[in-house]
Amino acid sequence: MKHLCCSKLLTLLLLFVVTLNASLNDKSAIVYLGEKISYPMVGIHNYIIVDPKKTNVYTHGFDVYNKKIYARIVLNEISNTDILLENLLDLKHQGFQNFFFDLQKPVDTQNFTNFLERLKKDCAFRDTKIILHSDEQKVLAIAYPYVDTLLLYNALEDPNLQTKIKLYKNGSKDIIDVETAKSVKLGQVIKLGFIPYLTSLSMQRYGTSSKNAFKREILILIDESATDRMESSAHQYGAIPLEYQGYIQSIRNIHDGLPSPDQMEQYAGVVIWLTVDYDSPSTLISWVKEVVQKKIPVVFAHSFGFNVSGMYLSQLGIETYDGDEKASQKIIAKDSMMDYEIKTPLSHSNFYFQAPKNSRELVTFQDSNGLTSTTAAITPWGGYAIDTAFMTEVDGENIWVINPFKFFKEALRLQDIPVPDPTTENGNRLFFTHVDGDGIMNGVEYDSELVSGDIIYSEILKKYNFPHSISVIGAEIMPNGVYPQESKRLLELSSKIYALENVEPATHTFTHPFFWGEIKNGNLIEEYRLKPPAYKFSLDYELSGMLEYIQDNLLEKNATKKAQTVFWSGDCTPRTNALKYVYQHHILNINGGDTTINNSAPWLALVAPFGLERDEYYQIYTGAQNENVFTNDWIGPFWGFKKVIQTFKLTDSPKRLKPIDVYYHLYSGSKKASLNALRYVFDWVLEQNTMPIFTSEYIPKVMDYYTVSIAKDNEGHWLYDGMKDLKTLRIEKKDAGIDLQHSKTSLGIEHFEDHTYIALDQSTKHLLKALPSQTLNDVYLIRANGKIKNHMDTAIHKVYEFSSHVPLKIEFHVPKNCTLSSIPQSNVNISDHNIIKLEYQSSKKATIDVRCQ
């Protein structure tokens, strides 16, 4: 059949594996035939072989690393090539580009030849690459012209090894050797010139190759029977301290069972954060001991998660004994990481704890009877911080007692890494604004002829000429909605808004679901949504239907804009059903996450993470909360959104935790106070060093964060792969530098407070080496409010192409022996001590040319 062409305290606890004498430039491979692929673990490899039946093709990681992924096809016979090609075409349509043909039994040589010839001639497989395994010499010989790479199993035991080497290795094709015997060493395979991969017989674990991924994932055990994971304290409060240091929460409901310690290679550590006592403490402690034996640190946060009156903790070296509730207390020892946001309160526990031997006690109490209790410690196996030594509640606010950045880092033995950072690009803080469509039809209190959407259009969107992302609610503006009499006017207004060059479209759904968790069997009853007449709820209509309606009816014909984003509505807590849908249909998503930190409540707990994972799908959170929160659910004061500037400042210093996200509703145009608050906020933003982007450009950067794969060698070189949209690394040192001569994709260095931001080029893969400080004889970008679209770099000549949504502002470090020119010429050109600043009055594109003697 002819097919049409288709146009990842104890130095003994190693957190990553480095192969001696191996280079990050060496090719590597991984064969992972298990479920739920950890893309941070697999992404750095040149060859990623997976079981297509166990691989979710709709995840962001699959999309990013797809060109290196090979679907394993076990071939025991080849009798009907038509059926085989149809099966491959089905996998191709699912998203697989490349295949690994694993011939485990003798096959008909002629049939196999015919199959390979047809495969190569079929335009549907024009870009397909093939890995082959076969023990038959004839098959290997005839397959040679069609195969890109050969895979061997346990080559060290293969009597015909030299023949295979002569045929494939001498033919300059890669040979991957998968060794499953525990006695085999990497060096033995590398000496043969093969790409090594050492793994288990089942190949459902992450083995080792020439280079191996830095472990970024932290397993978080919670009790989801008590609350949804989004509302769990482990996620709300525990994610940010890990994410800021480059690590990822992998949340698991303890009632889903404890994972086998033998299959936890991807985890850098474990945090047990249980707010309800677990009913099988002996099982949990036994599991912890096995995990610790695997050199994986374990931390108990908030509590130990079970009744401590038994002898369970003694198995971890912690001794417990009854305390005297009537005795007075005092603190007799306190580490510098305590008193982070509030002074350490006295303990509330009825039990006293003696830390294990060789522990570092972080806070120790003594009562009036002379008894002592240590409620936080770094232990030989990890650490714990419980009771009032962890967090405390004051007037309904959760406040960190212990410094969570330092505590989790030291207890989990987390290493410093250059962190993929979605808050910043080209030295400037990212800025975007997105608008929920609620209230487009609200009356304007000072002009009865206008609606709120009119005011936002004329007073905000037309006057503030930077990117705006605007959503609409279908049931508010469409004829089949709840305001049919106003539909014509509202549709015209929506079209007028979307016609603006600086506006991108998005949907806020059709019926604005209030509680996404109430969607049962694909239905949501009217009580939990808007009630347009004769409407049968459908996720498809709420999401794809609305985006298609916007694209076909509200955008200009042949518009280059694309309606591709949903702004979650209501409680902004989509479950797996909704998240799976948006990923399957390539829809971007945002909303959720309550970042409301402000001067009167300057608590880290009020800063949300970047996002939340459910079954391999990520919900991306906002950068800050909207005006509804700052106006007390739109009760007032209606100028309350001015307070969001405090949020922006507190999430920028002392740590830049978030980009600037001005998030509001269309009903903010209905009142003078709320409109003036918007102007006040936008005017402040314009004074900052930002890179303005659309919301649809921010979301993929966060998605990248969760799937970036990192490796490091013994000489301080770092390899990053999967940075498709994310273009910044952050080093937690104020004067750090980069060896630009050997880090060709690193283009910029910006020092901000105690941080150094490294700007990267348009590549997805980066090899770099950090320096203690930056030398002054390098050419490098300091900041720009636009993206680097292309660049050229030679020893004496560098070219940078910039593109922005606003008139460009660019700042370079240029040594005295170099000259800089610009096309077009900038309107402002300031040169001072090797710093050249360029400002353009109207140009949003520029090419910078730097030549050195």
N, C-alpha and C positions, 0 to 999 in steps of 0.2 A: 504494500500500500504506500502510495506516495504522499508525503506530508508537505504542507505549505511551510515556507520559511518563516521563522519568527524574527520580524525586523530586529579571638581569650587569658627577768632578773637573772634567767639562767641561760648562759650561752649555749648550753647543751640542747636547748629547745630551738632547733633550726626551723625558721619559718619558710624557707624556700630551698630548693636544691640547685647547686651550681656544679656543673660537670667540670672536673679538673681538666685543664688544657683545652677546653672547648671555647669556641668563639660565638658571639651573638650573630655573626655572619654565617655560621654553619647552618646548613639545612637541617630541619628536624621534622619529625612526624609523630602522629598520635592516632591510635586506633581505639575509639571509645564506642562500645556497642551497648552502653546502658541508656537509661532514660534521663531526661532533664539535663541536657548538656550544660556544663559550666563553661561559658564562653571566655571568661577571664582565665580559665585554665588551658583552653585549647587554642585560643586565637593567635598566639605567637608562632605556631607551627606552620611550616610550608605545606604539609599534607595533613588533612583532618578527615579521617575515615570514620563514618558513622553508620549505624543501622537505620535505614530510612523509615522503617516501621515504628521506630521509637523516637524519631526526631520530629520535633514541632517546627514546621517550616515557616510559621507565621511570627516567630520571635524576631526581635531586633538583632540579636546575635547572629542568627542564621542569615539574615539579610546582609549584615556587614561582612561576614567571613565566607560568603557563599562561593566565591571563586576558588577557595582553597578546600572546600568540602567535597568529599567523595562518598557517594552512596554505595554501600557494599551490596553486591548482588552475588549470591551464591549460585553457581551454575553447576549442576550435576549432569545435565544433558542439554544438548542443543539440537532439537529435532525440528522445531517450527520457528524459523527466524521471524516470521510475521508477528507471531504472538509475543516473542521476546522484544521486538522493536516497539510494539504497542505498549508493553509494560514499561519500557524505558521512556517512551514518549509521555506516558502518564506521570512518571516521576519527574520528567522535565517540566511538565505543566505545573506540578506541585512546587517546583522551584529548584530542583537539583540540576546542576549543570554538568557535573563530572561523576564518573562511575569507577568503582573498583570491582572488577570481575574476579571472583574468588572461585577458581575451578578446583573443586575438591575431589573430583572423580575424572577418569579419562573421558574425553569427549570426542565426537567425530571431527577429525581434523578438517575435512572439506567443508562441513557445515559451519564450523567455527570461522574458517576463512571467509566464506560467503557472508556470514553475519557481520564480520568486521568490515568487509568491503562495503556492504550496504549501509552500515552505520556511518562510515566516513563520508559516503557520497550524499547522505541525507542532509539537506540543508538545515533541518531542525536541530541537528547535532553538530553544526559547523564549528562551534567553539568548545565542544566537549573534549575533556582530557580523560585519558584512561590509564588506570593502574591495573596490572594483571598479576595474578598468582596462578601458577600451574607447575606441577612436578614433571610434566611431560616435555622432553626435549623438542619433539616435533612441533608441539603447540607453541612453545617459546620462540622457535625459529620462524614459523610462519606469521606469528603475531607481531614480530619486531617492528615492521614498518608502521603498524597501526597503534602501537602502545607507547605511551609517554614515559611510564615508570614501571619497574618490576618490583613486586613484593615477595619476599621470601619468609617462610616460617622456620625458625630455629636453624638458620643457615649453618651454624657452626657444626651441626650434625649431618649436614647434607653431603652425601658422597659425590654428587654431581655438581658441587659448588663451582669448581673451576670452569666448567663448561658454561655455566650461567654467567659468571663474571666476564668471561671472554666475549660472550655474545652481547651482553647489555652494558656492562661497565666500560669495556673497551669501545663500545659504540656511543659513549658519552651520555648514557641515560642513567637516571638515578635508580639506585637499588635500595629499597627499604627492607631492613631485616627486623622482623618481629620475633623477639626471644621471650619465651615463657618460663624457662628454667631459672630458678632462683639463684643458681650458682654462676650464671653468666654475668660478666662485667661489661660496662659500656665500652671500655677501652679495647676489649677483644673485637667488638664489632666495628669500631671506628678504624682500627688498624687495617681492616679489609676494604676500607673506602666506602662502607655502606652508611646509610642513614639509620642509626640504631633506634629501636623502641623496645624497652623492657617492660613487660606487663604480666598480668595474671592470665591463666589459661582461658578464663571466661571473657577477658578483655572488657570487663564492665567496671574497671577501675582506672584511675589516671596514673599511667606509668611514667617512665623517664626516657628522655631522648637527648640529643646533642645539646639542646637548650630547653629550659623548663620554666614554666610560668611562676611568677611571684604570686603567692597565695594572698588574695584580697578578701575572700569571703569569711565572715564570722557567723557561725551557726548560733541563732538566737532561739532558745527554747522558751515558749510562752504557753499559757493555758487559754486557748481560744474558746473554751466553753464559758469562760467568764465574760469575755468581751471580744468584739471583732478586732482583728489585728491592727486596723487603722487607729483604733481608740486605745490600744494597749500602751501602757507607760513605756514598755520596752521599745516600742517603735517611736512614739511621740517624743520621748526624751533621750533615748539611747542611740538613735540613728545618727544624729548630727555630729556627736563627738567622734564617731567612727568615719563617717563620710568625709569630714573635714581633713582627716589624715589619710584619705585615699582608700578606705576599706568599705565593704558592702555588707549590709545586714542580710542574712538568709534566714528568714523567720520560719519556724516549724512549730506546729501545735504538738505539744508533748503527748496528747492523747492519740495522735496518729502513729505513735510508736517511736522509740529511740532508734536512730540509724545505727547500722553496724559500724563499730569503730574501724573495721577493716576497709570500709568504703567511704572514708572521710578525708581523702587526700587533698581535697580542694580547700579545706578549712584552715585558716591561720589560727583559729581559736574558737572557743565556745563560751557563750554567756547564758547562764540559766537565770531567767528573770521571771519568777513565778509570784503572782499576787494572791494565788489560792493554793493551799497546801496540796501537794501531789500525794496521791493515796498509796504509792508504792515506793517509799524512800529507799528500801533495800535495793530495789531494781535500779533506781537512779544512781545511788552511790557506786554500785558495782559497775555500772556503765561509765561513770566518771573515771573510775580507776583504770578501766581499759583504755579510755581516751587519753588519759595522761601518759600511759605506757606507750602510746603512739606519738609521744612528743607534741601533743596538742594541748596548749594551756586552757584551763577552765576557770571561769569567774562566776561567782555567785553575786547577783546584784539584787538589792532591795531586801531580800531575805534568803534563807537557804531553801525555801520552797517546800518544806515539810516540817512536821513536828520534831523539834530538836531535843525532846526529852529522852529519846532513845540513845543508843550507842552508835548511831550511824556515822556521825561526824568524826568519831575517834578513828575511823578507818582512813580518814584524810589527815590525821594528826591533830585535829581540833578537839580539845577537851572541853566539856560543858559541865556546869554545875549550877545549882539553884542560887539565885540572888535574893537579897532581902529587900522587899519593896519599901520597907520603912526606913532603910538606911539612906543617909545622904551620900552624894557623889561629888567627885571632882575629877578633872582631867589631869592625868599625871604625865602623859606623853602625847605629842601631837606632831604629825609630819607637816611639812610645808604645803602639801597638796590639799590639806584640810582648810576649812574656813573660806571656801571658794566664793560663794555669793552671800553667805551668812555664817555667823559664828557657830561652831559645832554645838548643838544642844546636848543636854545630858541624856543618857540612854533611857529608853522606855522598856527594854527587854526584861522579862522575868528570869532569863537565863544569862549566865556569864560565860564568856568564851576565852579560852587560852589558845593563842595562835600556834600553829605547828612550829617545830624547831626550824631554825634557819630562816624564819620569816622576818620581814620588815614590817614592824607594827606601825600603823598609820595613826591610830588613835586608841588610847587605853584609858579606861576609867578606873578609879579606885573608890570604893565605898567606905563609909565610916567604920566598917568592921575590918578593914584592911584587905578585903577581897578585890581582885582586879578583873577587868573584862576588856578584851580587845575586839572592837566591833568592825574594824577595817584593817586589812593586812595584805601585803604582797607575800604570797606563800611559794614554796618550792614548786607547786603544781599550777600556780596561777594567782588567784587572789579572791578576796571577798570584801564587800562593803555592805553592811546591813543596818537596819534600824535607823537611828538618827545620824549615823555616820555617812549615810548615802544621800538621801534627800529629806527635806522636811516641808511640811505644808504650813503656810502662814496666810490667813485670811483667804483661803481657797486657792492660793497660788503655790505651785510646786517649785521649790528652790533647791539648787544643788548645794550640798554641804561639802562634798568632795569635788575636787577638780576632775570632771569626767574625761577630759582630754588626756590628762596625765595618768589618771587611774587606769583607764582601759589600755592605754599604750603600755604602761609598765606591767600591769597584771597579765596582759595577753602577749607581752614581749613583741609588740608591733614595731617594725622597723620604719625609720624615716624613708619616705620615697618622694620623688617629684610627683605631685598629686595632679591627676587630670582634673581641671577646674572649670566648671560650667558657669562661673560667675563673671568671667573676664575674657576679653579677646584683644589681642594686639595692645596690651597694656592698659586698656580702658575697661571700666566696669560695664557689663552688658546692661542695656536698658530696653525694655519693651513695655507695651501697655495693651491690655486686653479688656474687653467690655462684654459683660453678660447682657443679653438683649432685653431683660425685664424692663417693662415700663416705657417702651418706646412711645406708647400712646397716652402717657400720663399728661394731664393738663398742666400748663405752665402757670404758676401762681401770679405772675405779673403780666401775662398776655394771654387772654382767653382764646385767641385765634390760633395759637401755636401749641404743639405737643412737645414733649421732652426731646424726642428724636430730632426735631427741627433745631433746637438750641444746641445740642451736641454737634450737629452737622455744621452750623454756622459759626459757633463760638469756640469750638474746640478743634474739630477735624480740619476745617479750612484755615484756621489761624495758627495751628501748631503743626508745622510741615515736617513731621517725622513719622515713622511707621505707626499705624494704629491697627489693631485687630478687633473687628467688630462682629459680634454674633447677633442673630435674631432668633426669636421663638416663633416657630411656624404657626402655632395656634393663636398667637397674638396678631399676626399680620395677614394670614391667608384667608380666603373666602370661606373655607371649610373649618375655620377656627371659631374662637369665642367672641370675636368682634367683627362679624361679616360686614356690618354697615360702615366700618372704618377701613376695611381692607384695601380698597383702591388707593386711598391716600397713603396708607402705611407702606404698601408695596412700592409706590412711586418714590416715597421717601427713602426706603431701603435701597432701591436701585440708584438713587442719587448719591447716597452715602458710598456705595460700592464703586461708583464711577470715579471717585477720587483716587488719584494715583497713589496716595500715601495710606490707603485703606486696603486691608485684605479681609476676605469674608470668612465666617465660621458659623457653625450652628450651635444654638443653645437648646437643641432638640425641638420636637413638635409640641409636646404637652408638658414640658418642664417637670419630669418626675421628681417628686419630693423625697422619696426614700427608695434608693435603687435596690436595697436589699429585699424589698417587698415584691420584686418581680419574681413571680412563681410560675413555672411552666410556660414561660414566655409571655405571661399576662401581668398587667398592673391595673388594679381596680381603680375606679374614678376617685376614690377617697385620697389616693396618693399622687394625683396629677391634675392638670387642667382638664376641663370636661367639654371638649368640642362635641357637637351633636353627632350621633351615629358613628362614633369612632371606635374601632376595635384596636386595642393597643398592639403595637408591633415594634420590636427593637429595630427591625430593618427600616421601617418608615421613620422612626424617631431619629435615626442616625444617617444611614445612606440616603434615605428618601429626602431628608431635609437638605443635605449637601447637593444632591442632584437638582432639587428644586431651585436652590440658590444659583447653582451654576447655569441652569437652563433658563431661568426666568428673571433673575435679579442682576446678572452680570451682562455687560455689553457683549454682543456677538463677536466671536473670535478673540475674546479676552484672554490675555496670557495669565491672568490670575486663576488660581485654583482654589475652590472651596474644599478643604481637606481636613479641617480641624473641628472637634467637638469640645465645647466648654461644658464640663459636667454641671448639672443643675441640682437644686435641692440640697440634700445632705452631702453631695459630692463624694459619695462612697460607692462607686460602681463595684460590683462583684465580678467574679470570673466570667460570668455569662456575657456581660456588657464589654468587659475588656477583651475577651476572646473575639467578640464580634468586630471591634474596631481594628484589632490587629489583622484579622483575616481579610478585612476590606481596606487595609492600608490607610486608615484614618488616624490622624494624630489626636492626642487627648491631653487636656490640662484641667486643672481646678482641684480643690482640696488642699489640705495642709493649712494649719492655722498659725501663720506667722504674724503675731500682734505685739511683739516686744516694743516697749515704749519707755519713756523716762520715768513714769510712775510705776511701771512694772518691768524693770530691765532684766528679766530673767531668761536664761538660756532655754528653759523649758518652753518658752513662747516662740521659739524658732523651729519651724517644721523642717523635716528632711527635704531632699530633692524629689523624692517620690516613694512609691510603695509597690512591692512585687506581690503578685498573686498568680501562682501556677505559670511562671515564666513570662507573665505579662506585667508591664509597669504602668502604673498610673503616675503621671507627672504632676507635681504640685506647683502651685503659684509661688511667686517670690514674696508676696505679702498679701495680707487680707484686704478685702474691699471696703468701700465706704459704708456698707450696711452694718458692718461690725463696729466701725469707728463712730457711727451715729446711733449706737444702741438699738439696732434693728430698725433703723429709720424712724426712731422716735425723737431723736435730737440729742445734742445740738447738731444742726444740719451742716455746720461748718467743720464737724469733727474729723473729716478726712484729712485736714491739715496735719493731724497727728501722725499720719503715715510717714512723714518726713523723719520723725524720730525713729521709726522702724528702719528706714533706709540707712540712717546714720549708725544705728546700733548693730545692724547686720553688715556694716562695712569696717568697723573698728571696735575692738582691737583685732578682730578676725573678720575677713570678708566671707560671710557665710551665704550670702544670697546676691543675685543680681538686683537691679532696680526694676520692679514690676508695678506699674500704676494700674491697678485692677479696680474697676468700678462697674456700675450699671447705667443703662441709658436713662433711668429715672433721675439721675443726678442733674439732668438739665431742667428739671421741673421747678427748682427753687433757686433763688439768688444765692443763698448761703452755700448750698452744695456746689453750684456752678463756680462761685468764687473760690471755693476750696480746691476745686480741680485746677483752676488757673494758678492758684498759689503753688500747688504741688508741681505742675508742669514748669512753671517759671523757675522753681528751685532746681529741677532736674536739668534744665538747659544750662545752668551754671556749672554743672559737674562734668568731669571728664568721662564720657560714656561712649559706647558704640551702640547706636539705636538699631534695633532689628525688629522684624516681625515675630509674633509669638510662634508661628510655625517654624521659625529658624532656631528658636531657643529649645523647643521640645526635643529635637533629635540630639542636641548636645548633651542633655541629661541622659537620654537613652544610651548614648555612647559611653557615658561615665560608668554605667552599670555593666558594660560588656568589654571595656578596654582590657587588653591582655598585656602583661608587663613581664619582662625578664631582665636579669642583671648578671653581669659576670664579675670575676674577682678583681678586675682592674677599674671598677667604678663606672663602667659603661652601662647604659640603660637602653632597653629596646621596648618601644611601645607600638602596638598594632591595634587596629580597629578604631582609630581616631578619624572617623569619617567626617563628622561635623564639629567635633570638639577640637579646638585648636590652641589650647593653653595648658601649660604645666606650671604648678606653683611649688616653689621650694621655701620651706619655713626658715629662711635666713635672710636678713635684710640686705646683705651685700653679696649674695651668692652670684656665681657667674656660670657661663657655659663655654666649653671649648668649641668655639664657632668654626675653627678650622677642621675639626673632626665631627662636627654636628651640623651637617649641611642643610638639614631641614629646619633648624632652629634659627629664626630670623630676628627675634627681638628680645630685649631684656628690660624690664621695668621694675624698679625697686619702690615698693610702697610699704611704709611703716616697717614691720619686721618680716616682710614677705618679698619674694622675688618671683615675678611672673615671666615665663618663657613663652614667647609667641612662636608658633609653628606654621609651616607653610601648608599648602593645599594637599599634601600627601596624607595617606592614612597610616603610614608606617614611619617611625622615627627612631633613629639611633643617635644617642647623644651621650656626652660626658659632662657632668657638673664640675665646677671649679670652686675653690674656697671663696674667690672673689673675681670680679670681672676686670680683665685688662682694658686699659684705655686706648689701645691701638687697634681696636676692632671697629668695623662698621656694623652698626646694628640699629634696628628700629626701637624706639622708646615707646611711642604710643601712636595710635591712629584710630579714628572713629569710623574706619571702613575696613573691609576685608581685603586680604591679599589674594588676588585671583590667580596670579602667576608670578614666578620670579626666575631669574637666571643668575648663576653665581660662578665666577671664575676667580682666579687669584687676584686680579687687578680690576675686575669689572663686575658690577652687580646691578641688576635691573629688577624693579619691583612694580607690579601693576596693582593698583588699588581701585576698589569700587565701594561706594557707600550709598546709603539711602538719604543722606543729607550732604551738604557741602563739606568737602574734606578738610580735616585738620590732621596734620602729620608731623611727627617729631622724630628726628634721627640723631644718633651719635655718629659724627663723621670726623675722623682724625685729620690733623693738619695736612697730611700728605695726600688727601683725597679731595675731590671736588664733586659737588652734587648739582644736578640739573633736573628740571621737571617739565613735562609736557602734559597739559598746558602749564604755563608759568603761573605760579601762585600769586595771589593778590597781596599777601603778606609774607615776607621772608626775613626771619630774624636769626642771626647767627651769633652765638655767645659761648665761648669756651667749648668748642667742638660740638655744641648742640645747635642743630638747625631746625627751626620751626617753620612750617609751611601752612598757610591758611588760604582757602579758595572761597571766593565770594559766591560762586554758583556751581562750579564744577563738582560733580560727584564721582568722577573718574580721573585718574592721573597715573602717569608712568614716571617713576623716579629712577634716574640713572646716576650711579656713583662710580667714579673712576679713580684709582689710586696709582701712585707712582711706584 
